[in-house]
């Protein structure tokens, strides 16, 4: 299993090196994504949403989006619509559970073996609720919230817009702690999800071997809907992804690599047709970032 080969590389890193690099500040590694708003990309995002007839859904708060062009490491470009609105995100926050598990592995509190790696991979690729609950138990619910709100990651701000939140297992148990902003059990803002991918894409989230391991687990999506349905037929494309769907709640997040271009796309919708919105948005926003394909140009 390729995941196990990546892990073997991680275990060769001396413990002292892992500990010395684990606490590095993101600001020392990459530009602050908050400062990366790009007027041209924002106009493009708004134009796509308008062309697809979804502007009303944005105004009504039923759709949030974040788009980040990360092709140039030191010059990210960010565009958002309702990007800092806290929304119910179904299984998308399982990516936060994965982060928590890898942080605990990084510190030595959660040794990784084949059983744990397979559970973590199933949690992400196939969105297994059973495995998500198991991995959350290994990390600890309160410990995960501590990690997400820590100065190192700052992926949830209880005094601000919120961010990534996991306050309930993915079983039948009641929530152990709902988020302070909107009282959600599993919530996210599109911006903070995009920011997690941004740090990961720039090798600034965890130590390099664990960044590589996280990327491996996000690769080869096992559920083919939303952004994956929109993009997977494009030759040469690579998608690193976590999605979530429950009733009318549809969420997806992806780091996309296509040729020399890299971008992050996050969408969260609260509507029965939200999944179809994400398919259409995935296609149109890919074209916005990378430009039309040769086939499309030939048709003009």
Residue pairs with C-beta under 8 A, 6 or more apart in sequence:
1 114
1 117
1 118
2 216
3 117
3 118
3 121
3 213
3 216
3 217
4 114
4 117
6 209
6 212
6 213
6 216
7 112
7 117
7 213
9 209
9 212
10 112
10 207
10 209
10 210
10 212
10 213
13 207
13 209
15 108
17 207
18 106
18 207
19 107
21 207
21 208
22 106
22 107
22 206
22 207
23 152
24 204
25 152
26 32
26 152
26 199
26 204
26 205
29 199
29 202
29 203
29 204
30 73
30 74
30 76
30 198
30 199
30 202
30 204
31 74
31 75
31 76
33 68
33 76
33 78
33 191
33 194
33 195
33 198
36 68
36 76
36 77
36 78
37 78
37 79
37 80
38 69
38 77
38 78
38 79
40 77
41 67
41 69
41 77
41 78
41 79
41 288
42 79
42 80
44 79
44 288
45 65
45 67
45 79
45 80
45 81
45 285
45 288
46 55
46 81
48 281
48 284
48 285
48 288
49 55
49 58
49 63
49 65
49 81
49 281
51 284
52 277
52 280
52 281
52 284
54 63
54 277
54 281
57 63
57 269
57 271
57 277
58 64
58 65
58 81
58 82
61 82
61 85
61 270
62 269
62 270
62 271
62 274
63 81
63 82
63 267
63 268
63 269
63 270
63 271
63 274
63 277
64 80
64 81
64 82
64 83
64 85
64 87
64 189
64 190
64 266
64 267
64 268
64 269
65 80
65 81
65 82
65 83
65 190
65 265
65 266
65 267
65 268
65 281
66 78
66 79
66 80
66 83
66 190
66 191
66 193
66 194
66 264
66 265
66 266
67 78
67 79
67 80
67 194
67 263
67 264
67 265
67 266
67 285
67 288
67 289
68 76
68 77
68 78
68 79
68 194
68 197
68 198
68 263
68 264
69 76
69 77
69 261
69 262
69 263
69 289
70 76
70 198
70 201
70 202
70 255
70 262
70 263
70 264
71 260
71 261
71 262
71 263
73 202
76 198
78 194
80 190
80 191
82 190
83 189
83 190
83 191
83 194
84 160
84 161
84 162
84 189
84 190
84 191
85 161
85 189
85 190
86 161
86 162
86 163
86 165
86 179
86 181
86 182
86 184
86 187
86 188
86 189
87 182
87 184
87 187
87 188
87 189
87 190
87 249
87 251
87 268
87 270
88 184
88 185
88 186
88 187
88 246
88 249
88 270
89 186
89 187
89 188
89 193
89 244
89 249
89 251
89 268
90 186
90 244
90 245
90 246
90 249
90 250
90 251
91 127
91 129
91 132
91 170
91 186
91 242
91 243
91 244
91 245
91 246
91 251
92 186
92 188
92 193
92 242
92 243
92 244
92 251
92 252
92 253
92 268
93 164
93 165
93 166
93 186
93 187
93 188
93 244
94 123
94 124
94 127
94 132
94 166
94 170
94 242
94 244
95 124
95 164
95 193
95 196
95 218
95 242
95 253
96 144
96 148
96 155
96 164
96 165
96 166
96 196
97 123
97 132
97 135
97 136
97 139
97 144
97 166
98 120
98 123
98 124
98 135
98 214
98 217
99 147
99 148
99 153
99 155
99 196
99 205
99 206
99 214
100 136
100 139
100 143
100 144
100 147
100 148
101 110
101 116
101 120
101 135
101 138
101 139
102 206
102 210
102 213
102 214
103 147
103 206
104 110
104 138
104 139
104 143
105 111
105 112
105 210
106 206
106 207
106 210
110 116
110 138
110 139
116 135
116 138
119 128
119 131
119 134
119 135
120 131
120 135
120 217
121 217
122 128
122 131
123 131
123 132
123 135
124 217
124 218
124 242
125 217
125 220
125 221
125 222
125 223
126 222
126 223
127 223
127 242
127 243
127 244
129 170
129 171
130 170
130 171
132 169
132 170
133 169
133 170
133 171
136 144
136 166
136 169
136 170
137 169
139 147
141 166
141 167
141 169
141 176
141 177
142 176
142 177
144 166
145 156
145 165
145 166
145 167
145 177
147 153
148 155
148 156
148 163
148 164
148 165
148 166
149 155
149 156
149 157
149 158
154 163
155 163
155 164
155 192
155 195
155 196
156 162
156 163
156 164
156 165
156 179
156 192
157 163
158 179
158 180
158 181
161 181
161 189
161 191
161 192
162 179
162 180
162 181
162 182
162 187
162 189
162 192
163 188
163 189
163 191
163 192
164 187
164 188
164 189
164 192
164 193
164 196
165 179
165 184
165 186
165 187
165 188
166 186
167 175
167 176
167 177
167 178
167 179
167 184
167 185
167 186
168 174
168 175
168 176
168 178
168 185
168 186
169 176
175 185
178 184
178 185
179 185
179 187
181 187
186 244
188 251
188 268
190 266
190 267
190 268
191 266
193 253
193 266
194 253
194 264
194 266
196 205
197 240
197 253
197 254
197 255
197 264
197 266
198 264
199 205
200 206
200 211
200 214
200 215
200 255
201 255
201 262
201 264
203 211
205 211
205 214
206 214
215 240
218 240
218 241
218 242
218 255
219 238
219 239
219 240
221 228
221 232
221 239
221 241
221 243
223 243
224 232
225 243
225 245
225 275
225 279
226 243
226 245
226 250
226 252
226 267
226 275
226 278
226 279
226 282
227 239
227 241
227 243
227 252
227 253
227 254
227 256
227 265
227 267
227 278
227 279
227 282
228 239
228 241
228 243
228 252
228 254
229 279
229 282
230 278
230 279
230 280
230 281
230 282
230 283
230 286
231 237
231 239
231 254
231 256
231 282
231 283
231 286
232 239
234 258
234 286
234 293
236 258
236 259
237 256
237 257
237 258
238 256
238 257
238 258
239 254
239 255
239 256
239 257
240 254
240 255
240 256
240 257
241 252
241 253
241 254
241 255
242 252
242 253
243 251
243 252
243 253
244 250
244 251
244 252
245 251
245 275
248 270
248 271
248 272
248 274
249 268
249 269
249 270
249 274
250 267
250 268
250 269
250 270
250 271
250 274
250 275
250 277
250 278
251 267
251 268
251 269
252 265
252 266
252 267
252 278
252 282
253 264
253 265
253 266
253 267
254 264
254 265
254 266
255 262
255 263
255 264
256 262
256 263
256 264
256 265
256 286
258 286
258 290
259 290
261 289
261 290
263 289
263 290
265 281
265 282
265 285
265 286
267 277
267 278
267 281
267 282
269 275
269 277
269 278
271 277
287 293
287 296
